[in-house]
Amino acid sequence: MKIHRFIGDYDLKSGPFELTEPAVVRQIAKVLRLKPGEELILCDGRDLEARGKIVSVGPQSVQLTLWTPRPTDIRPQTQVALYCSILKKENFDLVVQKATELGVMDVVPVITRRTVKQNLNLPRLRAIAHEAAELSGRGTVPEVHAPLA
């Protein structure tokens, strides 16, 4: 069975841990329907991860028992930055998702002379990168920069 991974600004220490981020609690309780006794992995976004077991799931928080944190196994060997011209429609969303899955560390949108779409929803792109990083098993989320002109 797949062990779900969550990346956030967590202070990983062995022992009891309480998740209170509403989006993560909702995903665990309502979307994934994880139950007490199931395992998951928390990543701090800085190359540390800790495996844990769910103790209880409530409407506002999830209680966990974390094991000893360790360095993330999945780490790109080289630091790659992708500079890509902004594409029409939602095609740039797909570029961010697939680049994250491939291990790119920085995504830099570029506005060129022939670029049609001039604006981007950066919070949405960062959320897409975050989700893709969790699903692909990464321990860090790539940085999506503001467009370069």
Backbone bond lengths (Angstrom), bond angles and torsions (degrees), N, CA, C in turn:
res aa  C-N    CA-C-N  psi(-1)  N-CA   C-N-CA  omega(-1)  CA-C   N-CA-C  phi
1 M - - - 1.439 - - 1.530 109.52 -
2 K 1.321 116.54 142.98 1.464 122.48 -178.83 1.526 110.05 -69.56
3 I 1.314 115.20 135.89 1.456 120.79 173.54 1.520 106.87 -97.36
4 H 1.321 116.29 121.30 1.456 121.65 -176.33 1.523 110.87 -75.63
5 R 1.330 115.10 144.26 1.461 122.89 -176.58 1.528 108.24 -117.79
6 F 1.340 115.56 136.46 1.453 121.74 178.34 1.520 108.16 -127.53
7 I 1.335 116.17 129.97 1.460 121.66 -179.17 1.529 107.82 -109.76
8 G 1.319 115.82 130.32 1.459 120.43 179.05 1.511 110.35 -163.22
9 D 1.291 116.14 -175.95 1.460 121.55 178.75 1.533 107.80 -90.39
10 Y 1.321 115.74 71.40 1.456 122.10 -175.38 1.524 110.97 -100.07
11 D 1.322 115.92 145.30 1.455 122.31 172.84 1.525 106.05 -96.50
12 L 1.326 116.63 96.90 1.458 121.61 -172.61 1.521 111.45 -84.40
13 K 1.320 115.25 115.64 1.458 122.16 174.59 1.515 107.07 -136.63
14 S 1.317 117.22 150.32 1.456 121.04 176.99 1.523 109.47 -63.40
15 G 1.315 115.45 146.35 1.456 120.27 175.86 1.514 112.28 112.04
16 P 1.332 116.72 -159.64 1.461 120.58 -177.95 1.525 111.96 -67.06
17 F 1.313 115.36 144.76 1.464 121.70 -178.68 1.521 107.49 -146.64
18 E 1.335 116.43 141.77 1.460 120.96 179.05 1.525 109.61 -121.16
19 L 1.321 116.06 122.71 1.462 122.36 174.62 1.522 108.00 -91.75
20 T 1.337 116.96 125.35 1.462 119.76 -179.44 1.526 113.29 -124.52
21 E 1.329 118.45 0.02 1.468 120.77 177.41 1.525 108.55 -63.38
22 P 1.342 118.02 120.01 1.470 119.95 -175.95 1.529 114.32 -55.74
23 A 1.337 117.53 -40.63 1.470 120.00 -178.23 1.526 111.23 -66.48
24 V 1.327 117.61 -40.88 1.467 121.53 -179.15 1.521 109.97 -71.46
25 V 1.340 117.26 -41.82 1.474 120.83 178.66 1.518 109.73 -61.63
26 R 1.335 116.19 -42.71 1.469 119.61 178.94 1.528 111.18 -63.96
27 Q 1.328 116.56 -41.64 1.459 119.44 -179.96 1.528 111.10 -63.69
28 I 1.324 116.88 -42.54 1.464 120.18 -179.87 1.530 111.20 -67.67
29 A 1.350 116.57 -46.21 1.459 120.68 -173.77 1.526 113.75 -79.65
30 K 1.329 117.15 -46.09 1.472 120.33 -171.60 1.522 114.51 -97.81
31 V 1.337 116.56 -39.65 1.464 119.73 -174.87 1.531 110.79 -84.23
32 L 1.337 116.26 -56.77 1.464 120.04 -177.41 1.523 112.54 -83.95
33 R 1.330 116.59 -20.95 1.466 123.41 -179.14 1.523 112.62 53.27
34 L 1.336 114.07 46.92 1.459 119.15 177.85 1.521 109.45 -73.61
35 K 1.303 116.42 144.22 1.467 123.33 -176.00 1.518 110.23 -113.74
36 P 1.342 117.01 161.74 1.469 119.72 174.05 1.529 110.67 -55.80
37 G 1.331 115.35 138.87 1.461 121.52 -177.65 1.516 113.25 99.97
38 E 1.340 117.39 -18.88 1.466 120.05 178.84 1.524 109.45 -81.83
39 E 1.336 115.36 154.41 1.456 121.34 -177.07 1.523 111.18 -103.56
40 L 1.341 114.87 154.73 1.452 122.07 173.89 1.520 108.24 -150.78
41 I 1.324 115.85 172.12 1.469 122.09 -179.97 1.518 108.22 -123.00
42 L 1.330 116.25 130.67 1.460 122.16 173.33 1.517 108.83 -107.20
43 C 1.322 116.99 134.23 1.468 122.56 176.85 1.522 108.07 -117.63
44 D 1.326 115.96 141.90 1.456 119.82 -179.28 1.525 112.81 -88.33
45 G 1.324 118.65 -1.12 1.456 122.15 -179.76 1.512 113.51 80.92
46 R 1.330 117.14 1.67 1.469 121.89 -179.45 1.529 110.03 -128.48
47 D 1.309 117.31 38.26 1.469 123.94 175.38 1.521 115.31 74.93
48 L 1.329 119.28 19.90 1.461 121.72 172.24 1.517 108.61 -119.83
49 E 1.316 116.46 142.49 1.455 120.93 176.72 1.520 108.98 -139.65
50 A 1.320 115.59 154.27 1.460 121.17 177.07 1.517 108.20 -139.23
51 R 1.302 115.04 132.34 1.446 121.18 176.58 1.519 107.70 -85.64
52 G 1.314 116.96 145.91 1.455 119.52 -178.73 1.507 112.20 -148.86
53 K 1.327 114.32 167.94 1.457 121.75 179.14 1.517 108.25 -120.78
54 I 1.327 116.53 135.90 1.458 121.93 -179.86 1.527 109.06 -73.06
55 V 1.338 115.83 129.30 1.466 121.60 177.01 1.520 109.55 -95.55
56 S 1.344 116.46 -46.61 1.462 120.17 177.91 1.525 109.62 -152.55
57 V 1.330 114.58 151.98 1.460 121.31 178.38 1.517 107.66 -122.33
58 G 1.337 116.06 118.92 1.457 121.29 178.54 1.509 110.79 -118.13
59 P 1.339 117.50 177.42 1.463 119.76 -179.55 1.530 113.79 -71.03
60 Q 1.346 117.87 -25.02 1.456 121.75 -177.13 1.522 114.09 -110.63
61 S 1.343 117.31 -17.08 1.466 119.60 -175.72 1.523 110.62 -155.95
62 V 1.327 113.63 161.98 1.468 121.83 175.06 1.528 106.61 -124.43
63 Q 1.315 116.43 125.39 1.465 122.14 179.04 1.524 108.05 -93.28
64 L 1.343 116.02 132.68 1.464 122.12 -178.13 1.516 110.23 -130.25
65 T 1.303 115.00 159.97 1.457 121.78 165.52 1.517 105.65 -116.76
66 L 1.344 116.21 117.73 1.469 121.41 -178.28 1.513 110.48 -96.64
67 W 1.328 115.04 144.95 1.445 121.55 173.62 1.521 108.78 -93.28
68 T 1.288 118.05 -178.88 1.463 122.92 -175.43 1.529 111.40 -59.82
69 P 1.340 117.23 127.09 1.467 119.86 176.82 1.526 110.71 -65.07
70 R 1.341 115.11 150.13 1.458 120.95 179.12 1.520 108.44 -145.04
71 P 1.327 117.47 161.68 1.470 119.28 177.51 1.526 111.02 -63.27
72 T 1.307 115.99 144.99 1.461 121.65 178.88 1.528 110.03 -64.68
73 D 1.331 116.20 134.03 1.463 121.16 -179.81 1.520 112.38 -72.24
74 I 1.322 115.38 -38.13 1.457 120.02 -174.34 1.522 108.70 -92.69
75 R 1.314 115.34 104.85 1.463 122.26 -178.16 1.525 107.94 -141.09
76 P 1.334 118.18 129.96 1.463 118.95 179.36 1.529 111.28 -61.82
77 Q 1.329 116.37 140.47 1.461 121.64 179.14 1.524 111.85 -72.40
78 T 1.321 116.23 -33.69 1.463 120.87 179.44 1.531 109.25 -122.65
79 Q 1.311 115.57 149.93 1.461 121.56 178.17 1.524 108.45 -88.31
80 V 1.326 117.04 110.75 1.460 121.82 -177.44 1.522 109.39 -112.05
81 A 1.322 115.33 133.47 1.462 121.80 174.13 1.525 107.91 -113.71
82 L 1.314 116.55 134.66 1.459 121.96 179.32 1.521 108.88 -106.49
83 Y 1.331 116.29 120.14 1.450 122.98 173.05 1.519 106.06 -104.47
84 C 1.320 116.62 116.33 1.461 120.38 -174.26 1.522 109.98 -135.61
85 S 1.318 115.45 135.57 1.455 120.25 175.82 1.523 109.11 -65.01
86 I 1.326 116.58 144.62 1.462 121.23 -179.79 1.524 108.96 -67.80
87 L 1.318 115.64 130.41 1.459 122.00 -177.44 1.522 110.53 -99.88
88 K 1.329 115.98 159.09 1.463 121.71 179.25 1.525 111.09 -68.09
89 K 1.319 114.63 160.23 1.467 124.93 176.35 1.524 110.26 55.33
90 E 1.320 116.91 -137.71 1.459 121.27 -179.17 1.533 111.79 -100.18
91 N 1.317 117.86 18.88 1.461 120.75 -178.36 1.531 112.47 -65.98
92 F 1.335 117.25 -29.74 1.460 119.49 179.23 1.529 110.75 -69.65
93 D 1.337 117.09 -29.50 1.473 121.18 174.59 1.533 109.99 -58.73
94 L 1.320 115.54 -43.34 1.461 120.53 179.65 1.530 111.16 -66.26
95 V 1.327 116.85 -37.41 1.468 121.00 177.18 1.529 109.95 -60.86
96 V 1.335 117.02 -45.50 1.471 120.73 -179.93 1.520 110.54 -63.38
97 Q 1.322 116.83 -43.63 1.468 120.83 -179.70 1.526 111.64 -61.72
98 K 1.303 117.43 -50.55 1.470 120.71 -176.51 1.522 111.80 -70.54
99 A 1.329 117.64 -35.75 1.469 120.41 177.15 1.529 110.03 -63.77
100 T 1.320 116.68 -39.33 1.466 120.70 177.38 1.521 110.67 -63.70
101 E 1.311 116.67 -44.49 1.465 120.88 179.02 1.523 111.89 -62.24
102 L 1.332 117.07 -30.26 1.464 121.18 -179.70 1.531 113.49 -82.24
103 G 1.342 117.44 -13.59 1.451 119.84 176.57 1.507 115.91 106.77
104 V 1.325 118.02 13.38 1.460 121.04 178.06 1.525 108.87 -66.22
105 M 1.337 117.44 139.69 1.466 121.73 -178.34 1.525 113.32 -95.55
106 D 1.329 118.09 -25.56 1.460 122.46 179.62 1.522 109.26 -138.44
107 V 1.334 116.07 135.03 1.457 121.57 174.28 1.524 106.68 -117.94
108 V 1.339 115.34 120.58 1.462 120.74 -177.52 1.528 108.19 -119.11
109 P 1.354 117.64 108.96 1.464 120.09 174.95 1.527 110.18 -71.29
110 V 1.308 115.73 142.46 1.467 120.95 -177.89 1.524 108.68 -124.69
111 I 1.334 115.56 131.88 1.469 121.24 174.26 1.521 106.96 -97.21
112 T 1.318 116.27 114.86 1.465 121.52 -179.42 1.530 109.93 -102.92
113 R 1.292 115.21 -179.96 1.464 121.11 -179.68 1.536 111.10 -61.42
114 R 1.314 117.16 -33.25 1.461 121.06 -176.47 1.527 113.95 -102.15
115 T 1.298 117.49 10.11 1.457 120.42 179.26 1.523 109.55 -69.29
116 V 1.332 115.86 129.17 1.459 121.33 -179.05 1.525 109.96 -88.65
117 K 1.317 116.36 -50.56 1.468 121.54 -178.48 1.529 108.35 -82.88
118 Q 1.324 117.08 121.08 1.460 121.16 -174.44 1.525 114.15 -99.12
119 N 1.307 117.64 -20.25 1.462 118.99 -175.89 1.535 111.49 -118.70
120 L 1.326 114.64 152.60 1.459 121.24 178.34 1.522 108.69 -131.18
121 N 1.312 115.59 150.97 1.453 121.55 173.77 1.533 106.72 -93.60
122 L 1.347 116.13 88.39 1.470 120.63 -175.05 1.525 113.84 -60.23
123 P 1.343 120.37 -41.01 1.471 118.06 176.94 1.528 112.67 -59.89
124 R 1.326 116.88 -37.34 1.465 120.39 178.11 1.540 110.64 -66.43
125 L 1.333 116.96 -43.22 1.462 120.30 179.05 1.529 111.33 -63.64
126 R 1.339 116.29 -38.79 1.472 119.72 178.18 1.522 110.79 -67.10
127 A 1.325 117.60 -36.09 1.462 121.12 176.57 1.533 110.80 -66.58
128 I 1.329 116.42 -38.97 1.472 120.30 177.29 1.522 109.89 -63.88
129 A 1.333 117.62 -42.74 1.461 121.35 178.47 1.527 110.47 -63.93
130 H 1.312 117.41 -39.50 1.467 122.06 179.25 1.529 110.64 -62.87
131 E 1.331 117.04 -48.52 1.466 121.38 179.17 1.528 111.60 -63.11
132 A 1.325 116.97 -42.15 1.469 120.30 179.70 1.524 111.12 -65.27
133 A 1.333 116.72 -36.65 1.464 120.07 178.41 1.530 110.45 -65.97
134 E 1.334 117.46 -42.15 1.463 120.58 178.15 1.523 111.34 -63.95
135 L 1.327 116.23 -44.61 1.470 120.12 -177.44 1.520 113.24 -69.66
136 S 1.333 117.08 -30.48 1.461 119.16 -178.51 1.521 112.45 -89.36
137 G 1.328 117.49 -1.16 1.459 120.28 176.01 1.506 115.00 85.56
138 R 1.320 118.17 15.23 1.464 121.06 178.40 1.521 110.29 -76.27
139 G 1.312 115.37 157.65 1.452 120.69 177.02 1.515 112.72 -99.71
140 T 1.332 116.63 -13.02 1.465 121.25 179.97 1.526 109.66 -127.65
141 V 1.302 114.60 154.34 1.475 120.80 178.16 1.519 107.78 -104.39
142 P 1.337 118.27 131.44 1.466 119.51 179.14 1.519 111.01 -67.16
143 E 1.313 115.47 152.98 1.456 121.65 177.68 1.524 109.13 -85.21
144 V 1.344 116.30 127.61 1.456 121.49 174.02 1.520 106.19 -103.10
145 H 1.327 115.83 112.16 1.456 122.14 -173.99 1.521 111.78 -85.51
146 A 1.317 115.62 165.96 1.464 121.63 173.48 1.537 108.22 -69.22
147 P 1.331 117.13 151.56 1.462 119.87 -178.15 1.533 113.29 -61.36
148 L 1.335 114.74 142.96 1.459 121.81 173.38 1.520 108.45 -96.23
149 A 1.312 115.72 138.42 1.465 118.89 178.79 1.506 110.64 -100.48
